[in-house]
Structure formats: structure tokens, C-alpha cells
Amino acid sequence: MHSKPPHTSPPHLPQMQLYRDWLSQERGLDFDSFEALWRWSVSDVAAFWQSIWDYFSLHSPTPIACVLRDLPMPEARWFEGAQSNFARQVFSHVDAAHAAGQPALIARNEKGQHQELSWPQLRQQVAALALHLQAQGLQPGDRVAAYLPNVPAAVVAFLAVASVGGVWSVCAPDMGAPAVLDRFTQITPKVLIACDGVTYGHKDMDRAEVVAQMRAALPSVTHVIGLRNLGGTALAADAWLDAICDRDDAQTQAFEPLWLAFEHPLWIVYSSGTTGLPKPLVHGHGGIVLVYLAHLVLHSDLGPSYAPNSLGERYHWYSSTGWIMWNAQVAGLLTGSTCCLYDGNPAGPRDAPDWTTLWRFAAEVGVSFFGAGAAFYANVMKAGVDLNALPSLKRVRALGTTGSPLAPEVQAWTSQQFERMGQADMWWCNISGGTDLAGAFLGSNRELPMVAGEMQCRMLGCAVEAWNEQGRSVVNEVGELVCTRPLPSMPLYFWGDEGKQRYLSSYFEMYPGVWRHGDWLKITERGSGIIYGRSDATINRHGHRMGTSELYAAIEALPEVLDSLIVDLEVLGRPSYMPLFVVLRPGLELDDSLQARIKQAIRVAVSPRFIPDEIVQAPAIARTLSGKKQELPIKKMLLGQPADKVLNKDAMANPECLAWYADFAARSLRQAGGPTGLP
């Protein structure tokens, strides 16, 4: 039986106001504006994060020796001496949320299959799997690789691994074996948890062969657990997840997650650069718990589903398991919210797109906070969806977006849809951050005014600035997004990165001791922020990032392709555009057949998400004298910068090709409506 959505309650006091009141009463700190509060949070960083620990009544069985050992980034150390566990914080809500009749998870897939887990059921299933993993010899620090879709079983598996101190790492089942193995081979997992297949666009995709390839290529794996996601048994597995989770005995009832060091590894996620293998980023239990509580509660205004006069919070953020927003979705459990999961294509069948699919799910289960990538809202607008036809959406009080810049006209159009339903004050939680820090640098505050296309504020504790080419902080100018002070959720390290050399080169090479994120940012005089797109050459398809090297490996494996270059033109107010330039063997032309083979190579080796918008035959790929592809300069040319400003011909191996790229850029800019004005 489906649980009934709670009735709409009067709006609760903003969580940010409750925190400010607590600071006044408990710390004697009073702030006359959010700007003043933010400045305190980034100037007295240790005091701010200690206040978050205390405000959320976090506990450690051992004393905190030092809140912040403030060494130059990335050497900062947090809450030395303290112990934590992500799963412990989740299960702190079990009794109160269950007593209030609120489930922990509500899930649905494309086939209409509905599943709910109560808080006690979630705890019991997590305990059963955790005990099984321990019986198989999993020790704290051992890695568990997962190849799972966005279903309750994935949440159970993650919490079970975290409970016993294992290190979780997940890839989405739409990723091909080469892309998955580029990630998992770096971390030598001991356990593999994988599904037999996945449904997307109303088509079943068998994944047994991919799992077999993973098992053969991962000799470190000693135990495989299967998930019957398609209902079959073709997948070779040592055990089946549903059978494990059925266990409910005295041991499961008595099980409690381990106390772990504050910086004990929680998960490994992957953020790709333009060269080499994907970066395996390691985040710690305590830092993730602290940052997600601050961001989800204070900035996204999520409260426990069982709080007095609450709305009965039901939190949904559409995501695959391969995007960091899946982690953020699961982190909703830290707040005591009910998490609402949808697995499948947000537009329904591929041959007959239906952009009401997610909205109908949200209406039927009573979602109060609805989040998705910016591209989702743009597609809904283009499809001319009439949300007024779904009156149950009136329970949605907040809309979240990230992944790419949200165009002002898309935000305005969506708000108008809700105004027609009588919700004239729809609040947007536009956020920007990334996989790298497993959180957001900029976000929202229910107490601040909204301007379409902007993020309302810099997040508390995030010392974010826009820096010009001289390395100076600027206001009302577009510059590099930097963070000048450490955050608890910044990576502890990259897995296998001896001496942190790769970590340093990824974020601190341009400004030693200052995190450079790779986004174009403008801070307004009001303190709000506008993201204009990526300032580097990383591919970002609506939040899913991929290194260009992974795409080149797939494309250039084709015998017809001699060389290639791909750029992602992601600019505020314009549709994302990703062209692929290819150099073919002499005498060959880029016909429909070859285009199809190139796309299929990307689909199989990487993921369908990274198929380019256009494939263009080029005479040559611009390269430096040392042979490096000139991705960022070509990207800047396509954004409207003159070639002589972004390229030094004397440092190029083939400057004669620039005229062709300049001509292509001019044609593209005429079609797009002119230069962007970015640096």
C-alpha cells in the first residue's frame, strides 16, 4: 500500500532563521544580514563548523582535539580525535520518523513499479547486508564497487558499506565496460555489487556481459552480489541482494554502525580531467555529514519529515547513480526527510517523449522539494508542458536545479506554470558545486530575494570569490571561481595519488593554496552569483562530467579516425552545444555511416550521455609544439575570442589550421547570436 502524502501545512520558519536564533542564544552572535553571517562563517572557519556540529547535536564517543588544523590547502585537517559515521546520522531519525508515519524511501521506475521502505525496514535491510559483508571478510577501508541504478537497493547497499567502514564507489549501468573499468581498476575493490540490467526509455538493457567483463578485469574482487533489477537470474553472482536483505533476526536488530575516525573514507567518486584516467576523489564520513547538513537544511530549507508543524518533507532530486546528485539525494536521509527516487528516463519512452513523467511521479507521492538538472526544465519548457493539469503539484514548495547554468527564461516560464496553480511565491534553489567537493559553492537562502538566472548567495563556510586574470577578487565582473579557505568536504586525497601531486595539479596549480574550480563566475553587488559555464576543457553534460581522454580513446580506436578534438560550449542563456572535430584518413568523407559508428563507439565505451551534438570533419587538430591538443583555446574561439588572444602561433605545431577554426567559429557565432563576453 502506498503511503498517503501528508497534507500541506502552514509554511515553517526558515531553517536559516532558526540557526541564526540559535547562534544568538547559544553563542551570543548576532548578524544584521546574511552577508554578515556569511563573512563570519568564512573568516572564523573553525568556529562556524563547530557551530554546525553543535547545532545538529552531532556526537562522538571520543573528544574533539582540534576542529581545524589550518594548514595550506589541501593539507587542512578537520575534527581530529572525533569519530563519526554517515549511517549513524541517518538512523538517528528512525524512531521519530516512523512514529510520525513517514517512510524513509519512496521509489518508482519506468514500468510503474512502486516500492516503499519504512525507516525500520531500511535499518533492518542495511544491517542484514552489513553483517553479510562482514562475514565475507570486508574490513574497514576495503573498497566496494557497485554497478547499480537509482533504486532503493542501491541506497541500502551504500549505507551497509558505510556502516562497516567499507569505501563505496558506484557507476551507473548506462556506462560501458571501458569507462567503468577505467574507474574501478584504480581502486582494487574487494566486493562487486551489480545489477543484471536496467530499463531506460522503456527498453530493457541486459548488463550481464558488462558485469562478466568487470569480474574478469578485477582480480581483487573476492565476492559478487547480484541485483535482479530486470527480474532474471542470468547474472553470475555469489549471492543475491534480495535474499541477503530478507534476514531479520536478533543480530540484525542489535546491529549498529561502527564508530569511525572523522576523516575515515566514505566513498570514492570520479571527476574527470582532460588527460589521463578519471580522478578517484575520496571524501570522509564526518566532512560529508557536516556539509550536507549545513547545505540541505540551512540553504535548501529541508527539515525532518516528523518535525512539529513541518510539511512532512518529501525530497526528490532526479539523478542517475553516476552523478554526484545521487549522493546528495541519499544525503536527504541525514536530515530525516523522506527521499523519493525515480529510476528511468525523465521523458518516458524514447519514441514518444512525455515530459510530464517526473512531474506525475512528484504529484502522486507528494514531493515537497523537486530537483533536477537545468536541462530537464529547459526540455519541459520546449515541450510546452501544462503543469496546471497536475493539481497535486501544489504541494511542491521548492524547485532545485544544478548541472549547468539555468537560463532566466526557463526559470521564469516554470515559475509562471506554478503561479497558474496559485503558487505565486515558488522558491528556486539554484546551486552550483560539483563532484570534486561533493557539495555546492553557491546556492539558495529562503530569506533572500530571487533573481532569475542567479544563485541567491555563497554557501555558508564557502569562501568563494571570482578572480580576474591578475588573481584579484572582482565584483560584477566574470572571473575564475576560486575558494580561498578549506571545506570539510573537499577530497581527503585521490586514491593512489602518491604525494598528492595529481590533487595539487588539478585544483591548486594556477593559484597555490587556493582552490580553482574551473567555472566562470560573477558575484553581484548583492552577493548573489551567476555561473556562465566551464572555464576549462572538461566535458560537462548537464552535471555528468567526463574527461576528454576517455572520449578520444573510444573515437580514435576506429580505423577511419586519425585524430579528434571535442569541446563543450556551456554558456548561460544558450543551449549546451558539444561539437566533435575529427580528422579522417586521406580520401575518406564523414558520411552518415561513419557518424553512426563514431556515436556507437562513444555509446558503448563511455555512455550515451556524451554523444556529441554535431560531428564535423576538420583538416587538422590544433596542437602545441609538444603535441598537446589545444582544447581550451579552440573552445574560447568558439565562444567569440579572437585567435590571436587565445593562441600563440609560435607555440603551435600546425598554426595553418587556425583559419579553418576561425571560419567555423564565425559561422557558429552568427547562428548563436554573437560572442558571449566571457574572459
C-alpha positions in Angstrom: 0.0 0.0 0.0 1.3 3.4 -0.9 1.7 5.9 2.0 -0.5 8.9 1.7 1.2 12.2 1.0 1.0 14.4 4.1 -1.4 17.4 4.0 0.1 20.8 3.3 0.9 22.6 6.5 1.5 26.3 7.1 5.0 27.3 5.9 7.5 26.6 8.6 10.0 29.2 9.8 13.1 29.3 7.5 15.8 26.9 8.8 18.3 29.7 8.3 16.3 31.8 10.8 16.3 29.0 13.3 20.0 28.7 13.0 20.6 32.4 13.4 18.3 32.4 16.5 20.4 29.6 17.9 23.6 31.5 17.3 22.2 34.4 19.2 21.0 32.4 22.1 23.9 29.9 22.4 26.9 31.9 21.1 25.9 35.5 21.7 26.4 36.1 17.9 24.0 38.5 16.2 24.1 39.3 12.5 22.1 42.0 10.8 22.3 40.4 7.3 23.1 37.2 5.6 26.2 38.8 4.2 27.5 39.5 7.7 26.7 35.9 8.7 28.5 34.6 5.6 31.6 36.7 6.3 31.8 35.4 9.8 31.5 31.8 8.5 34.5 32.2 6.2 36.6 34.3 8.5 36.3 32.2 11.6 36.0 28.9 9.8 36.7 26.6 12.8 34.0 28.4 14.9 31.5 28.1 12.1 31.9 24.4 11.6 32.0 23.7 15.3 28.6 25.6 15.5 27.2 23.2 12.8 28.4 20.2 14.8 26.7 21.6 17.9 23.5 22.9 16.2 22.8 19.5 14.8 23.6 17.7 18.1 26.3 15.5 16.5 28.1 13.2 18.9 31.4 11.5 19.2 32.4 8.9 21.8 35.9 10.5 21.8 36.7 14.2 22.4 37.5 16.6 19.6 41.1 17.6 20.0 41.2 20.2 17.2 38.4 21.4 15.0 40.7 22.7 12.2 44.4 22.3 11.7 44.5 25.1 9.3 47.4 24.2 7.0 47.6 25.4 3.4 45.1 23.5 1.2 44.9 20.6 0.6 46.6 19.7 3.9 43.9 21.1 6.3 42.7 18.6 8.9 39.2 18.6 10.4 37.9 17.5 13.8 40.9 15.5 14.9 40.0 13.0 17.6 36.3 12.9 16.7 34.5 9.8 15.4 31.5 9.7 13.0 29.6 7.5 10.6 27.2 8.6 7.9 24.8 5.7 8.5 24.6 6.5 12.3 23.3 10.0 11.5 20.8 8.6 9.1 19.5 6.1 11.7 19.2 8.7 14.3 15.8 9.6 12.7 14.4 6.1 12.7 12.1 6.2 15.7 10.7 9.7 15.4 10.1 9.5 11.6 8.5 6.1 11.9 6.3 7.2 14.8 5.1 10.1 12.6 4.1 7.6 9.9 6.7 8.9 7.4 8.6 6.4 5.2 12.3 6.6 4.5 12.2 5.8 0.8 9.6 6.0 -1.9 10.6 4.7 -5.3 9.2 4.2 -8.7 10.6 3.1 -12.1 9.5 3.4 -15.7 7.4 0.3 -15.5 5.3 1.9 -12.8 6.6 -0.5 -10.1 6.3 1.2 -6.8 8.3 0.5 -3.6 8.4 2.0 -0.2 10.7 1.3 2.7 9.9 2.4 6.2 12.7 3.6 8.4 12.8 0.4 10.4 12.8 -1.6 7.2 15.7 0.5 5.9 17.7 -0.1 9.1 16.9 -3.9 9.0 18.0 -4.3 5.4 21.2 -2.3 5.9 22.0 -4.3 9.0 21.4 -7.6 7.1 23.7 -6.7 4.2 26.3 -5.2 6.6 26.5 -8.4 8.6 26.8 -10.4 5.3 29.7 -8.2 4.1 31.5 -8.6 7.4 31.0 -12.4 7.2 32.7 -12.2 3.8 35.7 -10.6 5.3 35.1 -7.0 4.4 37.3 -4.8 6.6 37.2 -1.1 7.2 39.0 0.6 4.3 38.2 -2.2 1.8 36.5 -0.9 -1.4 33.1 -2.0 -2.6 32.3 -1.3 -6.3 28.7 -1.0 -7.3 27.1 -1.1 -10.7 23.5 -0.2 -9.8 20.6 2.0 -10.9 18.8 4.6 -8.8 16.7 2.1 -6.8 16.3 1.5 -3.0 18.7 -1.4 -3.2 21.5 1.0 -4.1 20.7 3.1 -1.1 20.7 0.0 1.2 24.0 -1.2 -0.3 25.7 2.2 0.2 24.5 2.5 3.8 25.6 -1.1 4.6 29.1 -0.5 3.2 29.3 2.8 5.1 28.1 1.1 8.3 31.1 -1.3 8.5 33.7 1.2 7.3 33.9 0.0 3.7 34.6 2.5 1.0 31.7 2.8 -1.5 32.1 3.6 -5.2 29.3 3.4 -7.8 28.9 3.7 -11.5 25.6 3.9 -13.4 24.6 0.9 -15.5 24.4 3.1 -18.6 28.2 3.3 -18.6 30.1 0.8 -20.8 32.7 -1.6 -19.6 35.8 0.5 -20.6 34.5 3.6 -18.8 33.6 1.6 -15.7 36.9 -0.3 -15.6 38.9 3.0 -16.0 37.4 3.8 -12.6 37.2 0.6 -10.7 40.6 -0.8 -11.7 42.2 2.2 -9.9 40.6 1.3 -6.5 41.0 -2.6 -6.4 37.6 -3.4 -4.9 37.1 -6.4 -2.8 33.4 -6.7 -3.4 31.3 -6.1 -6.5 27.5 -5.4 -6.3 26.0 -5.4 -9.7 22.6 -5.5 -11.5 21.5 -7.8 -14.2 20.3 -4.9 -16.3 18.5 -1.6 -16.5 15.4 -0.2 -18.1 15.7 3.2 -19.8 13.3 4.8 -22.4 11.1 1.7 -21.9 13.8 -0.6 -23.2 15.5 -3.3 -21.2 19.3 -3.3 -21.4 21.0 -6.5 -20.3 24.2 -5.9 -18.4 25.3 -9.5 -17.7 28.2 -9.2 -20.3 29.5 -6.0 -18.9 29.4 -7.5 -15.4 31.3 -10.5 -16.7 34.0 -8.2 -18.2 34.3 -6.4 -14.9 34.7 -9.6 -12.9 37.4 -10.8 -15.3 39.3 -7.4 -15.2 39.0 -7.0 -11.4 41.0 -9.9 -9.8 40.9 -8.1 -6.4 37.1 -9.0 -6.2 36.5 -11.9 -4.0 32.7 -11.7 -3.7 29.9 -10.7 -6.1 26.4 -9.8 -5.1 23.7 -9.6 -7.7 20.6 -7.5 -8.0 17.7 -8.9 -10.1 16.7 -5.5 -11.4 15.2 -7.0 -14.6 13.9 -10.0 -12.7 16.1 -12.6 -14.3 18.9 -14.8 -13.0 21.3 -14.6 -15.9 23.9 -12.7 -13.9 26.6 -14.9 -12.3 26.7 -13.9 -8.6 27.9 -15.4 -5.4 24.8 -14.1 -3.6 21.6 -12.2 -4.4 20.9 -8.9 -2.6 17.2 -9.6 -2.1 17.9 -12.9 -0.3 20.5 -11.2 1.9 18.2 -8.4 2.9 15.4 -10.7 3.9 17.3 -11.7 7.0 15.7 -10.3 10.2 16.9 -11.8 13.4 18.4 -10.8 16.8 21.7 -9.9 15.2 20.2 -7.6 12.6 18.1 -5.9 15.3 21.1 -5.4 17.5 23.4 -4.2 14.7 24.9 -0.7 15.0 27.2 1.1 12.5 30.8 1.3 13.6 32.3 4.5 15.0 35.0 5.6 12.6 37.6 8.4 12.6 36.1 11.7 11.4 38.1 11.5 8.1 37.7 7.8 7.5 36.9 7.3 3.8 33.2 7.2 3.0 33.1 7.0 -0.8 35.2 7.4 -4.0 33.6 9.4 -6.7 35.1 10.4 -10.1 35.7 13.7 -11.6 37.5 13.6 -15.0 40.1 16.0 -16.2 41.1 16.4 -19.8 44.0 13.9 -19.6 44.7 10.6 -18.0 42.3 8.3 -16.1 39.3 9.7 -14.1 40.3 11.2 -10.8 39.2 9.0 -7.9 38.2 11.5 -5.2 38.0 10.3 -1.6 35.6 12.0 0.8 35.4 11.4 4.5 32.4 10.4 6.7 32.5 13.4 9.1 33.1 16.1 6.5 30.3 14.9 4.2 27.8 14.7 7.2 28.7 18.2 8.3 28.5 19.8 4.9 25.3 18.1 3.8 23.5 19.0 7.0 24.5 22.7 6.6 23.7 22.8 2.9 20.5 20.7 2.8 18.9 22.1 6.0 20.1 25.7 6.2 20.3 26.5 2.5 17.8 24.1 0.9 15.4 24.5 3.9 14.8 20.8 4.3 13.6 19.8 7.7 12.8 16.4 9.3 9.6 14.9 7.9 8.4 14.4 11.5 9.1 17.9 13.0 6.2 19.7 14.6 4.3 21.9 12.0 6.6 20.6 9.3 5.4 20.0 5.8 6.2 16.3 6.1 9.3 16.7 3.9 9.5 14.6 0.7 12.7 15.3 -1.1 13.3 14.4 -4.8 16.2 15.1 -7.0 16.2 13.3 -10.3 19.6 11.7 -10.8 21.4 8.6 -12.0 23.9 6.9 -9.7 26.7 8.2 -11.8 26.1 11.9 -10.9 27.0 13.4 -7.5 23.4 14.5 -7.1 22.6 10.9 -6.3 24.8 11.2 -3.3 23.1 14.5 -2.4 19.7 12.7 -2.8 20.7 10.0 -0.4 22.0 12.6 2.0 18.5 13.8 2.4 18.2 10.9 4.8 20.7 12.7 7.1 18.0 15.4 7.6 15.2 13.0 8.4 13.4 13.7 5.1 11.7 11.1 3.0 13.7 10.5 -0.2 11.7 10.0 -3.4 13.6 8.1 -6.1 12.8 7.7 -9.7 14.7 5.3 -11.9 14.4 5.7 -15.7 14.1 8.3 -18.5 12.5 11.5 -17.2 10.9 11.9 -20.6 9.4 8.4 -20.7 9.5 6.4 -24.0 12.2 7.5 -26.5 9.8 7.2 -29.4 7.1 9.2 -27.7 8.6 11.6 -25.2 6.4 12.6 -22.2 7.9 15.4 -20.1 5.2 15.0 -17.5 6.6 11.7 -16.3 8.6 13.1 -13.4 6.0 15.7 -12.6 3.3 13.0 -12.3 5.5 10.9 -10.0 6.1 14.0 -7.8 2.4 14.8 -7.7 1.4 11.3 -6.8 3.8 10.8 -4.0 3.5 14.3 -2.6 7.0 15.7 -3.3 7.6 18.9 -1.5 11.1 19.7 -2.8 11.6 18.9 -6.5 15.1 19.0 -8.0 16.5 18.2 -11.4 19.3 19.3 -13.8 18.8 22.6 -15.6 18.4 20.7 -19.0 15.3 19.0 -17.6 13.5 22.3 -17.0 14.5 23.6 -20.5 13.1 20.5 -22.1 9.9 20.8 -20.2 9.5 24.4 -21.4 10.3 23.4 -25.0 7.7 20.6 -24.9 5.1 23.1 -23.7 4.0 21.0 -20.8 0.9 22.3 -18.9 1.8 21.7 -15.2 -1.6 23.1 -14.2 -3.1 19.8 -15.4 -1.4 18.2 -12.3 -3.1 19.9 -9.4 -1.4 17.7 -6.8 1.9 19.5 -7.7 0.6 22.3 -5.4 2.5 20.5 -2.6 5.8 21.4 -4.3 7.2 24.4 -2.4 10.7 24.5 -3.8 12.4 23.7 -7.1 16.1 22.8 -7.2 18.4 22.9 -10.2 22.1 22.4 -11.0 24.3 20.6 -13.5 24.6 23.5 -15.9 23.5 27.2 -15.9 19.7 27.7 -15.8 18.6 30.2 -18.3 16.5 33.0 -16.8 13.7 32.5 -19.3 13.4 28.8 -18.3 13.1 29.7 -14.6 10.6 32.4 -15.4 8.4 30.1 -17.5 8.4 27.3 -14.9 7.5 29.8 -12.1 4.6 31.0 -14.3 3.3 27.5 -14.5 3.1 27.3 -10.7 1.6 30.7 -10.5 -1.3 29.4 -12.5 -1.8 26.8 -9.8 -1.9 29.6 -7.2 1.7 29.4 -6.1 3.0 32.9 -6.8 6.0 32.6 -4.5 7.7 29.5 -5.8 11.2 29.3 -4.4 14.2 28.2 -6.6 17.2 26.5 -5.0 19.7 27.0 -7.8 23.0 25.6 -6.8 26.5 25.2 -8.3 29.3 23.0 -7.0 30.5 19.7 -8.2 31.7 16.1 -7.7 35.0 17.4 -6.6 33.8 18.7 -3.2 30.6 16.6 -3.1 28.6 19.7 -2.4 27.9 23.3 -3.6 29.8 26.5 -3.5 26.8 28.7 -4.3 23.1 28.1 -3.5 20.0 29.5 -2.0 18.5 31.1 1.1 14.8 31.2 1.6 15.1 34.6 3.3 16.8 36.4 0.3 15.2 37.9 -2.8 15.3 35.8 -6.0 16.5 36.9 -9.4 16.0 34.5 -12.4 19.3 33.0 -13.6 21.1 33.7 -10.4 22.1 31.8 -7.3 21.0 33.7 -4.2 24.2 33.5 -2.2 27.5 31.9 -1.5 27.1 28.9 0.8 28.0 29.4 4.5 31.5 28.3 5.1 32.4 28.6 1.4 35.0 31.4 0.9 34.1 31.7 -2.8 35.3 34.6 -5.0 35.6 35.5 -8.7 39.2 36.2 -9.6 40.4 38.1 -12.6 43.5 37.3 -14.7 45.7 39.2 -12.2 44.4 37.0 -9.3 42.3 39.7 -7.7 38.8 39.3 -6.4 36.3 41.2 -8.5 32.6 42.1 -8.2 30.2 42.5 -11.1 32.9 41.0 -13.4 33.2 37.5 -14.7 36.2 35.6 -13.3 37.6 32.3 -12.2 35.6 30.6 -9.4 38.1 30.1 -6.5 37.7 29.1 -2.9 40.3 30.6 -0.5 39.6 28.6 2.6 39.2 24.8 3.2 35.9 23.0 3.4 35.3 19.7 5.4 34.0 18.0 2.2 37.0 18.8 0.0 38.7 15.5 -1.0 40.9 13.9 1.6 43.1 12.7 -1.3 42.9 11.0 -4.7 43.1 7.2 -4.4 46.6 6.1 -5.3 47.9 9.6 -5.7 51.3 9.5 -4.0 52.4 12.8 -2.7 49.1 14.4 -3.7 50.7 15.5 -7.0 47.6 14.9 -9.1 45.4 16.6 -6.4 47.7 19.7 -6.4 47.8 19.9 -10.2 44.1 19.6 -10.5 43.0 22.4 -8.2 46.0 24.4 -6.9 48.3 24.7 -9.9 47.1 28.1 -11.0 46.8 29.6 -7.5 48.9 27.7 -4.9 46.9 27.2 -1.7 43.7 28.4 -3.4 41.2 26.0 -4.9 40.4 26.9 -8.6 37.3 25.1 -9.6 37.1 25.6 -13.4 33.9 27.6 -13.7 33.3 31.2 -14.9 31.6 33.1 -12.0 30.2 36.6 -11.4 29.5 37.8 -7.9 27.0 40.7 -7.9 27.0 43.6 -5.6 24.0 42.0 -3.8 26.2 38.9 -3.0 24.4 36.6 -5.5 26.2 34.5 -8.1 25.9 33.7 -11.8 27.7 30.8 -13.3 28.5 31.2 -17.0 29.9 27.7 -17.8 33.2 25.9 -17.6 36.4 27.8 -17.8 38.4 24.6 -18.6 38.1 21.9 -21.2 36.3 19.3 -19.1 33.1 18.0 -20.7 30.0 18.7 -18.6 26.8 17.2 -19.9 24.2 18.6 -17.5 26.2 17.7 -14.4 27.8 14.5 -15.7 31.5 15.2 -16.2 33.8 13.3 -18.4 37.5 13.6 -19.3 38.1 14.2 -23.0 40.8 11.5 -22.9 38.1 8.8 -22.3 36.2 10.0 -25.4 39.3 10.2 -27.6 40.2 6.6 -26.6 36.8 5.4 -27.9 36.7 7.7 -31.0 40.3 7.2 -32.2 40.1 3.4 -31.8 38.1 3.5 -35.1 40.4 2.9 -38.0 38.9 5.7 -40.1 39.7 8.4 -37.5 43.3 9.7 -37.3 42.7 12.5 -34.7 39.9 14.2 -32.8 39.0 17.1 -30.6 35.9 17.7 -28.6 34.7 20.9 -26.7 31.7 21.6 -24.6 30.2 25.1 -25.1 28.1 25.5 -21.9 27.0 29.2 -21.6 24.3 30.8 -19.5 21.3 31.6 -21.6 22.2 29.3 -24.5 21.6 25.6 -25.2 24.6 23.4 -24.4 26.5 22.6 -27.6 29.2 20.0 -27.9 30.8 19.6 -31.3 33.3 16.8 -32.1 36.0 17.6 -34.7 37.5 14.5 -36.5 40.4 14.2 -38.9 39.9 11.2 -41.2 42.3 9.1 -43.2 43.1 10.6 -46.7 40.3 10.1 -49.1 37.5 9.4 -46.6 34.4 11.6 -46.1 32.3 11.8 -43.0 29.2 10.1 -44.2 26.1 9.0 -42.2 27.5 5.5 -41.7 30.8 6.7 -40.1 28.9 9.2 -38.0 26.8 6.3 -36.7 29.9 4.3 -35.9 31.5 7.1 -34.0 28.4 7.6 -31.9 28.1 3.9 -31.3 31.7 3.8 -30.1 31.0 6.5 -27.6 27.8 4.9 -26.5 29.4 1.5 -25.8 32.8 2.6 -24.4 31.7 5.6 -22.4 28.0 6.4 -22.1 25.1 7.7 -24.4 25.1 10.9 -22.4 28.3 12.0 -24.1 27.3 11.6 -27.7 28.2 15.0 -29.4 25.6 17.4 -30.8 27.5 17.6 -34.1 30.4 15.8 -35.7 32.5 17.9 -38.0 35.3 16.8 -40.4 38.3 19.1 -39.8 41.6 19.4 -41.8 43.7 19.1 -38.7 43.5 19.2 -34.9 45.2 22.2 -33.4 48.2 21.1 -31.3 51.1 22.6 -29.4 54.7 22.0 -30.4 54.8 19.3 -27.7 51.8 17.6 -29.3 49.0 18.6 -26.8 45.6 19.2 -28.2 44.5 22.8 -28.0 41.1 22.2 -26.5 40.7 25.3 -24.3 41.9 27.8 -26.9 39.6 26.3 -29.6 36.7 26.4 -27.0 37.5 30.1 -26.4 37.5 30.8 -30.1 34.1 29.2 -30.4 32.9 31.4 -27.6 33.9 34.5 -29.5 37.5 35.2 -28.5 39.9 36.1 -31.4 42.6 33.6 -32.2 45.5 35.9 -31.5 44.2 36.5 -28.0 43.9 32.8 -27.0 46.7 31.2 -29.1 50.4 31.7 -29.6 51.1 30.6 -33.2 54.8 30.3 -32.4 54.0 27.6 -29.8 51.8 25.6 -32.3 52.8 22.7 -34.4 50.2 23.5 -37.1 49.2 27.2 -37.0 47.9 26.9 -40.6 44.8 25.2 -39.3 43.6 28.2 -37.3 42.0 29.9 -40.3 39.6 26.9 -40.7 38.7 27.0 -36.9 38.2 30.8 -37.1 35.8 30.4 -40.0 33.9 27.7 -38.3 33.7 29.8 -35.1 32.4 32.8 -37.1 29.6 30.7 -38.6 28.7 29.2 -35.3 28.6 32.6 -33.5 26.3 34.1 -36.2 23.9 31.2 -35.6 24.1 31.6 -31.8 23.7 35.3 -31.8 27.2 36.6 -31.2 30.0 36.3 -28.7 29.5 35.5 -25.0 31.7 38.2 -23.5 33.4 35.7 -21.2 37.1 36.2 -20.4 
